[in-house]
Each structure stands twice: as C-alpha cells, then as structure tokens.
Amino acid sequence: MKQLANLATALLPIAFLLTMIVVAGGLLTGISVSDKSSQADQSLPVTNDQPKLAAAANAAAANYGEPTYVGRDACRECHATNYQLHARHGHHSTFSLANDPAIAELFDGQTYDAGEPYGTYHYHRDESGLYVTIPKKFGDRPFRLDYALGSPKGAVTLISLIPDTKGGTIAIEHRASWFKATGALGPTPQEDPGSPRIPAEFFGLKHEGIVMEKCVYCHTTQGTIEDQSITNLVGNVNCEKCHGPASEHVRQARLSPNPPKFSVGKSDWDVEAEIQLCGDCHRLPLTISRKKLRDYPDELVRFQPVGLLRSACYLKSDGDFTCSTCHNPHESFKDVSKTQYEATCIECHQESESDHVACPVSPQTDCIRCHMPEKELPGLHIGFHDHWIRVRDDQ
C-alpha cells in the first residue's frame, strides 16, 4: 500500500507549527522572492469532487489496475456509521482553500499588528482570492494567501507557495493565525520566526523541502506540490489517508455480499504498524531530538505517540496497547465522555484482580486528571492531554 510505503520518508523532523492543526497557503501576487511586481495567477485544482473521483475509480476498476482514490462518499455505501462519525472528527476539516467563504470571512477586512520588523497586516478578498498587504512597507501590493490548514472549529493558519530564486518552490507560513478560543487573530506559534531576508518573509516564515511537503502530506488525503500549486489534491484527512486508495475494494464490495476485508490494507496489521501509521503525522520519537526526548518539555504533549511509547501501559502490555485501545479512529475524542475513557483504564487496573495494578489513591475515578492532565501550550489556545501515562510529580 502506497500509504505504508511512504512511512519511511515521512518520519523526518518537521517544524513545530507545521504539524499544528492549522496552516494555509497559496500563491504570491504582488510581492515575490525577488520583489518583482506580480506573479501570474495559477489554477488550484481541488479534487474533492466525488463524481470525478468515482469516475476515476470506475476506470481503474475496469482495467483492474493500480487502486485509485474514490472519495469518502463511496465508503458511505457500506460504512454509514463511520462516515457519520468522521464528519464530526477533526480529521474531517484539516485543509481547504483560503478563499473558502468559511475561512476568508475570518480574515477579510481585519488588521493585525505583527510587531517589528514585520508591520501591520491588512486583509481583503475579492473574486480571485484572499490577500494581505503591509501598507507601510509595500504599499498596496498584495500577497496572496491560498491554502488553509485547520478549520474555524479550532484554529486556522495560512501558507503561500511561491517560487524561489532557483525555479523551485518554497512555502511561506503566515505569521498571523485565527483562533476560535479567542475569536481573533494572534501570532502563529513558530519555533524560530527568524529575521526577514527576502520581502516575502515579512509575511511569513519560509519552509522548503521535506518540511514543506510534510505540511501538505499530513493535512490532506492526497496532494503533490508542483511548482506553486498542489496537484491531485484531495483535501482533509479522509478514509483513504489511512486505508489507502479504495477503488479495488469498492469494486469487489459491489460485486460480492462478503467482500474481502480491507482494513488498513495489510493482512498482518499489528500494534507497531498502527502506531507507525498514527505517528506518521502525530510524530514519533525518531522525529524528536534526543534532548527533548530526555527532558520531555510540555510541548511534546502535542505529539501523543511520543508519550505513549514511553508509558508503562504500552511497555508492559505485551504488544496489546496502542492508539485504538482508547480511541476509535473514526470518532472525535470530544464525542467520548471522560467516564468512557476511564472505564478503559479500569479494565486493566481493577482492584479485584491480583495481576492488575490498581490506583491506591482513586481506583475508580480521576484517572485522566491525575495521570493524563490537559496542558494548554502558550500561543496555541488548545489543550492537549499528556499520553505519557504516569504518576506525575505535579499532581
């Protein structure tokens, strides 16, 4: 399965914010790397069109060739419950065009003072897209914002894809993001904002290579950066992001009342493979510096597999404890009550079982509050539960 084949290249370090639940981008118009007057507008194909995907699947099925993407609507035919659950999941809204009305209205007409040396941003949209200007530095020359990672349900950050001086592509991560918690624009958390070296960097932090590609990879089901656009784009993290292209599975399912299982595309799927799959985007220890792994700063609560792999629950489970032990991957964690999560804890920590380790302080309640407390990181306005499940000194 192509998804699994990409795991090795995916496990590389990425910038702090580019794995955040927010980001967006687009083309630069008005100001470029070399500060020329304009960039030609380019089309931004978004293949969220289910009929087109279905037609591609039917064509592939006719030839029984390499499986292709069919879109989540095809999955609904047999998996209506998971389809409905996924619609409420954060994965359902991870990527869109910046000129999507739901995104653009958060920025249109707003101003935001990014401080020195960047200046004050002024946002506007028209029929061709969403733009930002810095009047005191560049007059009314617009910088175009085309892609948005995240959603109005949480937070939105914007990116732009622009040409570099060598004819390649770089991403500019905009320095202002919108946060639902505050209902306003705020600084995009960036590990090292850097000093502007080219005009475009007054608008955002530059990323290139695997960092840029990983940003798109983790927030979409499919998409390839080509020049200054994203081709074959299937936005959001849908069914086929984890299960792989489903055209052949759909073909067989429509022909047989008992089609072969598809799962995640592997007959020998196990705990380690599942953690690798989730950690592909939620981060694994290989993507964290040794110092951070040793010190385990609060920011690592964002990267759940890193903490999970250090936990006694995982280390002493004989290979039985993984992400889906507690989480239905199709269901939003917000739709599961604290009591339901704690019931899962108690299954392995019962006072009545001699081979279980029961909590001596509160064996039936408060598991999460004590052992997996929520941490709100500065600037993110979003809480994350620590998955290094342990007895904490600060409790």
Phi, psi and omega in degrees: 000132185301323179303319182282328179295335181276356185300319185297316181285340182282338186274064180234156181300142175226160184295152186308312187274340184290348170260001177296163183285009184224146169170155176203175182192196178167208182259154176267125172234130178102318181225127182237185178304318181266005177063036174282170192291327183197164173241142178295138178294141180233147181290150181235082185293127177240105183273061170267007183282106185298320178301320180294319178296317180297320179297320178295321180295317180296322179295318179293321180296324181298328181261355183052040181270205180300132179302146179236169179282137182245345181091153186293336180296328177293327180293331183298334182306322182244342187237056186298321182295310179296326177299315181291321178296317182297329181297339179259357184276152176300331179297338184289340183221077182244348187205135176202173173282146182293336179272008169302131184308322181294332178273310187300324182293340177288334185250328187303127178082358182271158169233150179213125179273108181275359180079175179279144009266013192278311180108190182258127181272139175237125186252143172206158176228154173220194185295343183260350177153191179255136185225159174225145177232160170236087189306320184287343180254319187232014180064224182261018179286122190270148172249123187274138179242119188246330185239147180231125172256134186103189182206165178298348177286344182220286180199156182224128172237147185249147172229160174233141173256121184227160179284146172265182185288347182257007179090002177270201182231140172232157177253139175249112181273113188300144187277357176237137177233160176257134183238128179297323184301327180255344183065027185208171175281148178210172181293135175290122178296120181226130185300319179217089184303329178071169178257138181300128176248341176227159182307321183299333183284352170291335181269337183185173181275135183277136173226151179210174176060222187296328178297313178297314182294322181293327177304311179289318182303316187280343182253005180228163171280323180204144177170136181234128178284119177230119187055235183248037175214174179244119181262160180052041187278122168241101187290158178073165180264093184261186186311313188284353174296319180263324184272345180089167179305132194249011186301318182290321177299316179295318179301313181292324180295326180282343180264339187226141176287343179229071182290157178297150181296145180255316181047232178256024173086008180227134178283338182253033181300136181219183183301312183298320180295323179294315180295323176298319181295310180294318181290345177307322177246330181275002172085144177235164180306329180298338183265003182246143179295154180300323180295317179293323177297322181288314184278334181048066178295162183305328183299339181287351176296340177291337186251082191303318180299332180296313178290318182303317183290346176266349188284149176295329179302320178282311187296331183254016185266358184056038176081015182257348186257124181210187184302314184284357172300322182251335186242130165282115186298343179270346189250137177295137178298338180288341180269002178248130184284158176301322180298320179295318178296317182292331176297326177293319177300313186293335177304327182256359183227056182269135179297328186281352183255123185294333181268008177257152174257105181268148180291125181283347183265310181213085189289347185242342184219170174066020179303313186289314182301322183274318190255343179223056185296152178278134179242129174259120184274143181305129175087343182269332179060026181222138180268146178229136179274135180288118182267007169275084192288108189204170171281120187261144179288337184268010179254000000 
